[in-house]
Amino acid sequence: MRRSVITGCGSYLPKKVLTNKELATMVDTSDEWILQRTGIQQRHIAGEGEKTSDMATFAAQAAMKMAGVTAQDIDAIFLATTTPDNTFPATAATVQSNIGMHDKGFAFDIQAVCSGFIYALATADNFIKAGQVKRALVIGAEHFTSLIDWKDRTTCVLFGDGAGAVVLEANDNGKGTKDDRGILSTHLHSQGELRSLLYVDGGPSSTKTVGHVRMNGKEVFRHAVTRMSEAIMEAMRANDVDPSEIKWLVPHQANKRIIDATAEKLNLSPDNVVVTVAQHGNTSAASIPLALSVAVNDGRIQRGDLILMEAMGGGLTWGAALARW
């Protein structure tokens, strides 16, 4: 059975760091207020002229280096982002050019906000299973601070910039069981009637402006814990997996309280949850691959580990992916 195996991962964070204490000089907030409600201590901010494509390119190159492949080995790029360089062309096409992937393959963007990486991973996995792609780059990259209203303390404290990427490669040695290495299953959902809970108040066809993030935090929190837990249980049922078999939960890094509540619902030990929200803030589509890269590079994630990834974002969108490293 053909499986999509993650053979490399990489990440990129801008050099500029904005701490809670620094943020408190810009808006009516405090380090204590932010830390208690979100678990965030700092976030990275893209530098002057630093684009989403730049961050995505650095992460992609790091992932390719770990996988031991070059641009000519890549057949497709799936880039999850809410903050493209331009309305068009797709930022993925710019990354394709940047890495030197010339005269071959294809590249396109996927927009599912914070769930974007799970959506991109599912898309790439299905292209590989269909035999149309042998090796793909799956990237989550965000210049999310470009959407921030720095006077709105309910949102400006949450978000940061960055990028993460994985190389996904076809492997035909699977036996069709949960012991296979690779992506075991992906599960995607959306509920459009809840779109007003988390959105940007601008766009080309509505206001002809970029707009800012607007959020009903209380309702988003409630739906996040419920929906992500449902997606996780769906993934485990689909593969006949017990929570005790999950070695690592790699969640979307939105809020430490949401992460803790989700893990508690699944009776997962905090020791088995990868948490980077304190250092990165919420980097939207980039948060899962950033966290994954951290845990792989520090040696926590080892070959054969069962990994559960999950996210929820504007749309509302949510989903989960179960993979064996």
Summary of the structure (lengths in Angstrom):
residues: 325
radius of gyration: 18.4
end to end distance: 16.6
largest distance: 56.9
contacts: 1230
relative contact order: 0.19
helix: 39%
strand: 26%
